[in-house]
Amino acid sequence: MTSNLASIPDRRAIEALRNGVPNRDAVRVLGCNQPDVEARFSAQLSGVPAATDADSQVPGMLVAGGFGSGKSHLLEYLEHLGLSENFVVSRVVISKETPLFDPAKVFRAAVESASVPGQTGIAIPEVALRLRPDSHSYASLYKWANHPDSNMAAIFPATLMLHERLNNDPELTELIQNFWAGDPLPIAKLRDGLRQIGEAAAFSLKAVKAKELTEQRFRFVARLMQGAGYRGWILLIDEVELVGRYSLVQRGRSYAELARWMGKIEGLQIPGITTVAAITDDFALAVLKRKGDGDYVGPRLRDKGTDEYLALAPRAEAGMRIIERDAITLQPPTEEMLLETYERLKGIHARAYTWDPPSIAAADLAMRRAMRSHVRRWMNEWDLKRLYPGASVSTEEQELRPTYEEDVVLEEQSPDDEEREVKPDVGYEALIRALEEQP
């Protein structure tokens, strides 16, 4: 029984590697193998507290690699590294449900996927539970939230005060935490809570535009995490290449968002946050050059003539420059690295299934292919030879490349999306107007 239990982590690692989906156990086995990226990431983390004090954002990092080169595995590794350094970490995968051009959906995905060091519960309640009003970190949060220069809507310091002082209303406490996580908050409830603690006149609660509310939530939640004693918030954004399938205008919006997440847009930085994003290594050539985004996106946005798009155009161009010039290309595995990984995987396969895996031809180790390809080939061969001893095993491989053809379905909203996005803001403003009109 002890032997079987001991093999469980190895079997979990093998299952993840077999399917090409990284998890904690797979990361434990393979490590990072990208020392330059790891060193730069460590420098990012060390700079977050000082950047927060300076009301700025540590520049992010964009990594590029081909299909199967280990981008997702690298982000998984960085997640565990960030957690070990006392950061809250979110993994955001760009998809139809989470388009890069929509900050509200990115916020939702970031909050829902957030992992808190040493905790397994939902992120915002876990963070809120660790707020200590008598701590220096909380005092800094409170001072910032209430300072005029923070440019935060009054609803944020109001909810922070209520969360601290209203200990006998668990329903309102939950509503406040849900508001921090992206849900609407009835202003009538908030006013009732303020009256209970004798602070009804302390805050001038006014309507906040949906776009501004999302931006402020990011800023507030990052500071909230630091106020709870964590060093900051790491966003790991995967599969950015999906942007290439949006329409031109939404690609432009996405490039602008990428530049913002990289901390490159003055006035739109988010102190307390640092970002690593991953994209395919042929994106710049296939989309910015051949598809013409580098030439057409900026002018198309400017042609719209509105203040919003005139401001958006240079941000989009900054995002495209990051992809072209600043992306760090993942290094292919060296022969030494392959041999070391091969021996390590052979060992865990032996422990997991209590057998002696046969050797695989050394010539195959030196072939120039992605690490993922090597790993899955080794796993498949050992699996087949364990199940069918003596059988001849051969593996055929086919290279997969992403497509950048436009797909309007990726930009469509479901009725549920529209209801969730529109109703809270309409209700929020209507409630405020109604209350303000009361004598």
N, C-alpha and C positions, 0 to 999 in steps of 0.2 A: 504493500500500500504506500509506504514512504517513497519507494522508487517511482511509482506512478504519479504521485503528487509532485515530486521533484521535477518530473518531465513536463508538467503543464506549461510553464513559461516558454520552454523550448518549442513545444508543439504550437503554442499561440504564435510564436515568432515565425515558425515554418509556414503556418497557414497564411499569415500576412504576406510573407515573401513569395509564397506560391501564387497568391492572387495579385501581387503587385500593389497591395494597399498597406502603407506603412502604419505601424502602431508602436506602442511603447516598447514591446518586446523586440520587434524588428529593429528599432533604433538602438536598443541595447546591444544587439548582436552586430550590426553593421557600423555603428558610430556615424561620423560625419563625412570624413574623406574630402572635405573642402576647407582646408585650414585658413585660406585667405578670407573666405566668407565668415567663418567662425570668429576670426580675429576682429573683423570689422563690426560684426554684430556685438561682440563684447564691448567694443568702444562705444557703440550706440547706447548700450544699456548704461554704461558708466556715466554718460553725459546727460541722462534724462533729468536727474534731480536738479543739477545746476541750470539746465535749460528752463525748467519750470520756474526756478527763482528769477530767471531773467525774462520770464513771460514769453518764451520762444519754444520751438519744437526742434528736437534733434533730427537732422536730415535722415531720411529713410534710405533703404537699399532695394534696388531692383536686380533680381538674379534671372539669368536667361539660360535655357538649356533645351535640347531636343526632347522628343517624346521618349520617356523611359530613362532620361538621364539622371533622375533622382531629385527633381525639384520638390515634389510632395514629401519625399523622405527627408530632405533637408529642412523643410518647414516644420515637420514633426520633431526633428532633432532640436531645432531652435526653440520650439515650444517648450520642450522639457528643460532646456538650458535657461530659458526665461523664467519658468516657474521656480527653478532652483535658485535663481537670483532675486526671488521675492517680487516678481512682476505678475500681474494678472495678464493672461494671454488669451487672445481670440483668434480662431482660425476661420477665415471667411473665404468661401469658394464662390467665385463668380459664376452665375448660372442665370437661367430665366427668372428664377425666384429672387435672385440677388444681383440685379444688373449694376455694374460699376457706376453708371451715370445717375443712380438714384440714392442719394445719401441716406434717406429715411430707411430704405430697405437694407442698406449696408449697416446702419446702426443696429437695426433689429437683429440681423445675423450676427453681428459682433457681440451684442449683449447675450444672445441666446447660446452662443458657442463658447462664451468666456469660461476659462478655467481659473480658479482661485488657488494659490499655493496651499497645499495641505488640506484642501476642502473638496467635497464631492457634490455639494448642493448647488442650487441655482445661484448665479454669480451675485446679482444685486442684493438679495437678502443676506448672503454670506458676508458681503462687504459691509452692509449696513449694520450687521450684528457686531462688527469689530470697530465701530466708531466709538471713540472714547473722548467725551467732552473735556476731560481733564488733561488730555495729551497735547503736546506741542503740534503734532500733525493736524489734529482736529482744529486747534486754534487757528492755524494757518488757513485751513479750508474755510472756516467761518469768516475770518477777516476778508479773504478774497471774495467770497460769495456776496458779501454785503458792501464791498468797496465800489464806489461809482465807476472807477476805471475798469472794472471787470466787464462792464457792459452786459451784465446778465439781467434777464427779465426778473421782476420781483418775485415771480412764482418760485424761483429756485431757492433764494435765501429763506423765503417763507416756509417752504416745505422742509428745509433743513432745520429751522427753528422748531417747527412742530414735531418733527421726528425726534428731536432731542428732548423736548419738554413734555410732550403728551404721552404719558406712559399708560394711561388707562383706556385707550381707544385702539385696540388692535386692528379694527376694520380700517380706520383712517391711516394707521401706520402702513398697512398693506397697500392701500391705495397710493400712498406717497411713493413707496418703493416701486410699485408698478408704473407710476408716472415717470420716475427716473429711468425705468427700463423701456419707455416708449409708449405707454398707454395714456389715454386722456385722464384728466383729473377734474371732476366737477368743482367749479369754483365755489359753489354754495357750501360744499363739504369743507373746503379749505377755510372759508370765512368762519364757519361754525367752530372749527378747531382753533382758529386764532382767538375767537371770543372766549373760548374755554380757558385759555391761558392769559387772558387780559391783554392781548396784542392786536385787537381788531383794527386799530388805526395805524399799525406799524408799517404796513406795506400797501402800496398803490398797485393793485392787481389790474393789469390791462391785457388785452388780447395780444397774442404773439403770432405772427405769420408762421405757417407750417414750415417753410424753409428755414427761417431763423430759429424756430424751436428745435429742429433737428441739429443744427450747428451748435446751439447752446447746450443741448443734451450731451453731445460728444465732449464739449469742454467741461461741463459740470461733472460728468461721470468719471472722466480721467482724474480730475481733482478729488472727487469723492474717494476714489481708490487710494490716492496718496494720503487723504485725510484719515483713512482707516489704517494707515501704517504700511501700505504697499509702495514699492518704489515707482510704479507707473503702470501703464497699459500698453501692451504690445499687440499690434494688429498684424497678422500674417495673412496676406491676400494671395490666394492661389488661382491659377487658370485665368490670368488677365487677358490671355490671347483671345478669349471669347469676344472681346471688344471688336475684333476684326469682322465679326458677323453682324454687327449692328448697322443701322443706316448711318449715312455720313454725319448727320447732325448729332446723333447719339454717340457716335464714335468721338466726335469733338468734345461732347460733354464728358465722356469717359476719360479722355486724355487730360482734360482740365482737373478732374477728380484725382487722377493719378498724381499729377503735379502737386496737388494739395496734400495728399497723403504722404508724399515724399518730403513735405515741409518746405517746398520751394516757392510758395506764394505768400508774399508779404501781406500781412493783415489777415490772413486766413489760417495761421498756424494754430495748432492745438497743443499747448503745454501739457506735459505728462504722457503724451502718446509718442511712440516711435513705431515705424512700419517697415516690414519686409514684404515685397511683392514678387511673384514669380510669373514669368512669361516665356513663350517659346523663343528659341534663338533665331528663327527665321522671320519673326514678325516684322522687324524693321524693313527687311528687303521685300517681303511679300505684300505688306499692307502700306507702309509709309512710302516706299519707292514704287513698286509695280502697280499698286492700286491707286497711288497718287495722293494719299492723305497728306503727305508732307507739303504738297503744293496747293491742295484744294480746301482743306478743312478750315484754315484760318480765314481765307477770303469768303468762303461760304457763310461762316458765322458773322463776319462783318457786314455782309450784304443784307442781313436781316435788319440792321439799322437800329435796333433797340439798345438801350443802355445795358440790359442784361447780356446780350450777345456780343456787344462791343467789349465788355469786360471779360467775357468768356474766351474770346479768340486768343489773346496772348497767353492765357493759362493753358489752353489746349496746345498751343505751339510749344510751351515750356514742357508739357507732358511728353510730346513727341520727341523733343530733344533729349529728354531723359532716356527714352527707349533707344534712341539712336546712339547716344554718346556715353551714357553712364551705366548701362546694364553690365553687371558682372557675369561673364559667361562661366558656367560650371565647367570644371576641368574633368576630362575623361580619366578613368582609372588607369594608373600605371600598372605595369606587369607585377611589380612588387606588391602593390595594393591588392591586385586581383589574387595573387597567391596567398596573401595573408587572409583575405576574406574567404577564399575557397577553403582553407584549412579550418577557419572558425566555423563555417557553415557545415562542413563535414562532421565536425565535432558535435554540434548541436543536433544534427540529424541522427548521429550515433546514440546520443543520450536519450533523445526523444523516443526512439523506437527500439532501443537496446539491440543494436546490430552494428556490423562493421561495413559502412558504405564503401563500395568499390571506388577506385580512383578513376578520374576522368582524364582523358588524354591531355597532357600538358600543352600541346600545340593549340588546343582550343582556348587556353587561358590567355594567350597573347593576342587573340583576335581583337581588332578595334571595333568594339560594339559597346553599347551603353551598359552600365553596371546592372541595370534591371534585367537586361537580356541574359547576361551571364548567370545571374542568380536564379532566374526562373528556369533556365536550361538545366542547371545543376539539380535544382529541386525536382524537376520532372523526371530526370534520368534516375536519380536515387529512389524516387517514389516507385517508378515502374520496375526497377531492378529488385526492389524489396518485395513488391507484390508478385512479380513474375520472374523468379530467379532463372538465369540462363537464357532469357529472351534477348534478342538483338534489338537495341534501342537506337533510333535515329530521330533527330529533331529538325523540323523545317521551320524557318522563321520568315516573317514578312514584315517589312518596315511600314509603320503607320505614321502618317503625317496629318496634322490638323487641317481642316478646310477653313478658308476665310471668306466663303461665299455668304452674301447677306441673307439673313433669315429674319423676316419681320416678326415671326412667332416669338422670338426671344424678347421682343419689346412689348408684347401684348400683356394687358392686365386682365386677371380674372375678376369676376364680379366681387369676390371676397376681398381682393386687393383694393379695389376702388372703394368699397364700403369701409374698410379699415383705415384707409388713408384720408378719406374725405370727411366722414361723419365726425370723428373726434374734433377736428378743427372747426367745423361748422358749429357743432354743439358748444364747443369751448367759447367761441366768440359770441354766440347767441346768449349763453348764460351770463357772460360778463355784461353785455348790453342791457339785458333784462334787469340785472342787479343794480347797474349804475343808474337806470331810469327810475328805480324805486325811490320814493321820498325818504 
